[in-house]
Amino acid sequence: MRLAALLAAAELTPRQVLGDAEAAEVTSITLDSRAVVPGALYCCIPGQRFDGHDFAPAAVQAGATALVCQRPLELPVPQVVVAAVRSAVGPLAAALYGHPSRSLTVVGVTGTNGKTTTTALLEAIFTAGGLPAATIGTLSGARTTPEAPELQATLAAFRSEGRVAVAMEISSHALVQHRVDAIWFAAAIFTNLSQDHLDYHATMDDYFEAKARLFEPGRAAVAVVNADDPWGQRLLNRLRTQPGGASDNLAVIPFSLLDLDDLTVRPEGSRFRWRGVEVRLRLGGRFNVRNAVAAATAAAALDIDRNAIVAGLEQVEAVRGRFEPVRAGQPFMVLVDYAHTPDGLQAALLAARELADGGAGRSHSGRGRVIVVFGAGGDRDQAKRPVMGSVAMQQADVAILTSDNPRSEDPWAIIAQIAAGAQEGNGKAKLEIEANRAAAIGLALESAEEHDVVVIAGKGHEIVQEAAGRVIAFDDADVAQRALARIGRDRGTW
């Protein structure tokens, strides 16, 4: 596309355009000078550590046909000078790829916890309804939500493949950084909000405002919001009163577990009645019931057949790293979960408590213990670490602190911060510390007894461990599987 036509299609009004925009041919868009190929439009993003303007000469040398920048540069290619490059990238990428979201049914899911499972359930519902579907999120790429050029290219590829529906995880970072600008959402879902990413967002209010951007007028047709969450209630109140919000432009639909009948949570999943029909969910944990209701509510708002909704919900057996069972014939349960926030950890442990309690559907009449193995990632929100320690001590019977992607930080320093909260939390759990994650998992499994529930929290689907500049292979589920095989041989019981 000619640069001039691209600017028109993106509906951008630059501060100025330098050079011949009619002559410049744009074949791709990138924010990374290392990814420039001949014909690329290179966008100079000012960052916290590096300024993309400094790499513009290298981009031009590599074949960039034009630049998007915030100040004129002495380079021999056309330049589009804008107030904020990040705000321009999304519309430009959408225009270059022919606005693919307008040809697809795109559902965006935002919130602290539950995004991955909710998108997986949506994909299954779409498929059951005869709509070829795909997902974008934590399990499909390095970022929860890709940068705008990659995201728009992916949506365009889905369109070319004949997909008609997409369920997409939307991170707060993506919203603040304008990665999903120019995407039209048939529906937007808010799952919940709890403490996380306060290394990036200064306060919880800032974090909420970032998530709330997805529900601004003109972004989506339908807002599906968790009414059981206090931040969800805050969002609902805003959407119902904002100008142009809940009128002709945005249908606001709350969802709640209080709307369900006959809810029973069991080890193998849950049963409940939603809008008069029985659903047999094969995902464990009460929080997964809420994820299922979020997906079902959004699908119903998009006129998906009710039978297809139920069939889709019942089809999903497991989501990688989300309350994922690890089975080797052992007489206790082992669950790998991505819980890496205080609220996520509490939800996982409360669900584990229901499973350990004979009154929650287990076949025994006694009471098993809840054993949790967890840590906290380095170079991330430090304020949540002591809170997670307190949650573990209050909700588990045994809490084993360990390492979890310490990155550039000292793992022992992270553990100390968690332990400080654990010791001040007035919890009942027995506290143990084992910095080696594999050894900590082994310790938990070796101590587990019949009817216990072991939760290995924090890394979920991840298959590497990042520490001191090194990335090594590490998969919680695989480590647990191998440990169970060894313990079973040693005990001779499974």
N, C-alpha and C positions, 0 to 999 in steps of 0.2 A: 504494500500500500504506500502511495506517496505520502510524505510527511504532512503536507497540507491537508490532504483528505483524512488522514488519521486524526489530526487535531480537531477537525470538524466533526468526525464521527464520535470522538470522545467528549465533545461539547466543552472543550477547554478554551479558556480565554487567557493566554499567557501574558505576562508583563511585556514581553517583546519576543520577536522571532528574528534571529540573526541568520543571514544567509538565505539560500534559495530553497524554501520548503517545498516548492513544486517539483524540484528536480530530485530531491533526496528520496530514495526508495528504501522503505523499512520492511525487513523480513522477520525480525525477532526483537524482543525487548529483554534487557537484563539489567540487574543491579550490580553484577559482579564483573569487574573488568577482566577477570581470568576466563570468563565464559563468553566473551565477545567473539563473534564470528562475523565475517563480511556481511554487511547489510543490517547489523544490529543497531538498535536505538539504545544507547547507554545512558542510564539514569544515575546521576551523581548524588548519592544519598549521604548527607552528613550524619555520621554516627557518633557514638560515645567515645570510641577509641580512634577511629579513622574517618577521614572525610573523602567521600567518593570523588570529589572534584580533583583531588590530588592524583587520582589514577586515570583521569580522563585522557592524558597524552598516550598512555599505554593502550587504552581502549581504541583510540583513533588509529594508532599504529597497527592494531590487530584487525582493523577493518570496520570499526563503528562508522556508520554513515551519517549519524546525527547524535546530538546530546540533549538531555533534559537536565537543566542546572538551575541553581539559585543565584548565580552571578555569571556574567559573561566571561568566557575563557579565550585566551589567545590561541585558538586552534582552528584549522582550516576546514571545518565542517559546519553545517547549519546547527544552530543552537536554539532550544526552546527555553526561555528564561521564565521561571514560575516562582511564586512565593514560597511554596513548599513542594519539593520533589515527591515526597512520599504520597501526598494527596493526589498527585497527578498520575502515578504509576498504575493504579487500579483501573481508572477509566481508559487510559491508553491501551493497556493490555486487553481489556474487554473489547475495545473497538477493533484492535488488530485481529482478534480471533472471532469477530462477528457476534459479540455479545451472547455467548453460548448459554448463559443461565436463562435467557428469555425463551429458549427452545426446550428447556428441561424443567422438571419439577424438582426444585432444590429445597431441601429442608436443612436449616442450620440449627445446631444444638450447642448451646453455651451453658456455662455453669462450672463450678469447681469440680464436682464429682458426677459420674454417670454418663458423661458424653459418649465414651466409646461403646458402652453397652447399648445405649439408646440408639445410636446410629446403626449398630448391628441388627437390632430388632426392627428398625425401620426398613433396612435393606431386605430383611426376610419378609416383612409385610408387603412391600412393593412387589417382590418376586412372586409371592403367593397370589397377588392380585393381577398377575400377568404383565407387570411393568418391569422390563429389564432395568436393573438398578446397580448402583455402585456406591462405595463409601470413600470418604476422604477423612483421614484423621491419624491418630496416634499409631495405629497398626499398619498404616499404609505409607508412611514417610518419616523422614528425620524430624520434621516439625509437625505439631498437631495441625496447624493450618499453614500451608506453604505460602511463600511470597507470591504477590499478585501475578507476575508473569507465568510462573509454574502452575499456579492455581487455574488461571484462565486457559492455559494450554491443556491442562488435564480435563477441564470441563469440555473443551472443544473436542478432545479425543474421545470422551465418552459419547458425545453427540454423534461423532462419525461412526462409532462402533454400534450405534443403534440403541444405546441406553436412553431411557426417558426419565429416570428419577435418580437423584443423588442425595444421600444423607451425609452431611458434612459437620465435623466438629469445628467449633469456632472458639479459639482461645482469646483471652483478654488482650494478649500481646498483639494478635492479629487485628483486633478492632482498633486499638490505639494506633497501630502502625498502618492503618488503612489498607490492609491486604485484601479485605473482602469488599472494598468499595466497588460500586458498579455491578455487584451481583444482586439479582432479584431473587428473593426467597419466597417460595410459595407459603412456607411456614417457618417460624422461628420458635425454638423451645428454650425455656429457662429451667434448668434442673434444680439448682440450689446455689448457695454461696456460703463459703466458710474460709477461714484464714489460710491463705496461700499467696505466693508471689509478692509478699510485701517487701521483698528486695527490689521489686520493679515498681509497684504501686505504693505510694507513700502511706496510705491508710486504707482501711476497709471501705470507706466511702469512695475513695478513688477507684478501688478495685470494682466496686459496684457500678460506678459510673462508666467504667470501661465496658463491662458486660452489657449495660443498658443501651449502649450505642446500637446494638443489633436490632433494637426495637424502636428506633427513631422513625418518624414518618417517612415513607418513601422507600424503605428497605424491604418490607415484608407485607404479605397480605393477611397473615394470621399470626397472632402471638399466643403460644401455649405456655402457661406459667404455673409453676408448682406453688399452690396455695398453702401447702403445709410448711413452707420455708418462710421465715420472717423477712428475708430479703426478697423472696418472691411476692409476699404481700405488699412490700414497699413498691415493687415494680408494678404490680397490679393497680395499686392506688394511683401511681403516676400515669399509667396508660389509660386509665378510665377518665382522667381529668385533663390530660394534655391536649392542647389545641390540635385538631386534625388527627388525634390518636384513635380512640375507640369509636369514631364516627363512621364515615364512609370509607376511610382509608385503611383501617386496621381492625380486624375482628379479634377481640381479646377473649380467650377461653382458659379459665383456670382448671387445674386438675388436682385431685386430692385422694388419698387413700380412704378418706371418710366416705367417698362415693362408692366404695366397693362393698359387696355383701359376701358373707361366708368366707372370709379370708383365713386360710390355713397355711402356715409356713412349715415345710418339712425338709429333711435333708436332701431329698431328691428334687426339690423345687417347691412350688406353691400352687394352691388352688384358690380361685376367687371368682366372683361373679361381677362382670363389668358390663354395665348397661343391659343387664338382663341375661347375658350369656355367660356360660362357664368357660373359664380359661384355666388350662393346666400348664403352668409355666415350669420349664425344666431347669431354670436358673435358681440357685439357692440364694437365700438372704432376702429380708424384707425390703432392703433398698432396691433390689432388682425388681420387685413388684412395682415400686414407684417408677423405675425406668420404663417398665413395660406399659404402665398407664400413660406415661408421657408420650411414648411412641404411638400407642393406640389412639389417644386423643387427637394427636396431630394428623394421623392417617384418616380418622373419621372426618376431620375438618376438610380434608382433601377429597372427600367423597369416595374413599376406598371402601369396597364392600366389607361389611362386618364379618362375614365368614372368612374372608381373606385376611382380615386383621387378626382374628383368633388363630387361624392356621399359621400365619407368620410368627406370632408370638410363641406358639407351641413347638415350632420347628427348631428354634435355637437351643442347642444343648449346652453350649459353653462359649464363652468369649475369652480369648487368650489373656491370661493374667488377671482376670476379673472373677474373684471367688472361684478360681479354677481348681477342681479336685485333682489330687494326685493319688492314684490308686496302685497298690502293689499287693493287695490282699491283706493289708494290715487291719487290726481290729479297732482302729481309731481313724478319725478323719484328718486329712491334710489338705489345706487350701492355700493357694498362692493368689495374692491380691495386690493390686497396684496402690492400695491405700497409702498415701504419702502426705496426708494433711491430718490435722486433729479430727475434723469431722469425718473424713473418710475412714480413719482408723477406728473411731468410735462406732461407726455404722458396721464395719466389718466385724468388730469384736462383739457387738450386740447381737448380730446375726449368728456368730459362732456360739454365743451363749445359748441362744434358742436351740441350736443343734445339739449342744452338750447336755442340755436339760432334757431329761426323759419325758417331760410334759410337752415338748415341742415336736412330737412326732417320731422320736427315736423309739426303737423297739424295746429299749430297756427301761427299767423303773428307777434306776439310780441316777446319779448326776455326775457327768464327766467334767473334767477341767478344761479351761481355755488356756492354751499356751501360745504366746505370740513372740515371733522373732521380728525385730524391726530396727531401723536406724533412721537417718535423715541425710538427704543429699547435701554435698558441699557446694559452696558458691551460690547458695540460694537463700531464701527467707530463713533467717536464724531465729526469729521470734517464735516460730511455731514449734521449735524443737522441745523446749521444756513443757509446752502444752501437750505435745504428743506423749512425753514421758508420764505426765499426770494421767492422761486418758488410759494409757496401758495399765498403769497401776490400779486404776479404779475398775477397769472392765475385765481384766484378765486374772488368772490365778498364778501364772508364771510369765514374767516378762524378761526376755533375753535381748539385751541391747547389743547391736552389732554395727558393722559398717555398711553404708549404702551409697555408692558412688561419691566418695569424698572429694573427688576432683582435685583441686589445688590445696584443699584444707587438710589439716592434720586430723585423721579419723578419730583419734583419742580426744581431741578438743570438741568435736561434734558430739561424741558419746557423753562427754562430761556435761555438756549443756542439756542433753536429754535427761541424764541421770539427776541433774539438779532439780528439774521439774518433777521427776519421778519420786524423789525423796521428800519433796515438799507437798506432794499431792494427797497425802493421807490415804493412800490406797492400800488394798489388802494383798496385792500380788507379791510373790517372791521375786526379787530382782536379781538377775544374773547378768554378767557382762562377758562377752566373748567377741573381740574385735574381728576375728577371722569369720567372714560370713558363712563359708562352707562348714566350718567347725560349729558355728552357732546353730545352723540348721540341723547338723548331726546331733548336737546336744539336745535340742528340742525333741527330735524324733526318738532318740534313745531313751528319754525320760517319759515319753508318752505311754499311757496305759489304755486299756480297753475303755471305750466311750469318750475319750478325750477328743478335743478338736484343736489341731495345731494350725495357726495362721502365720504364714510367712509373708510379711507385708513390705511394701515399699517399691519393689522393682517390677512386679507383675510380668508383663510381656517382654521386658528388656532382656537381651541376651549378652550384654557386656557389662563390665564393671570398670568405671573410670576412676583412676587414682594416680596422683603424682605424675601426671602427664602421660600415663600409659592406659591403654584400653585393652583389657583382657576378656576372653570369652567367659561368660558367667550367666547361667540360666537357672533361676530358682527352682523351677519345676524339674529340670533335668538333674540338678544337684540333689533335690529331695528324692527323686525316683531312684537314683543310684544309692543314696544313703539307706533308703527303705529296703532295697534289695540286700545290701550288706547286713543290715540289722536283722532282717528276716532269716538270713542264713545263720547268723550267729545265735539267734534265739531258737531256731528250728521250729518256729511256730507259724511261718507263712512263706 
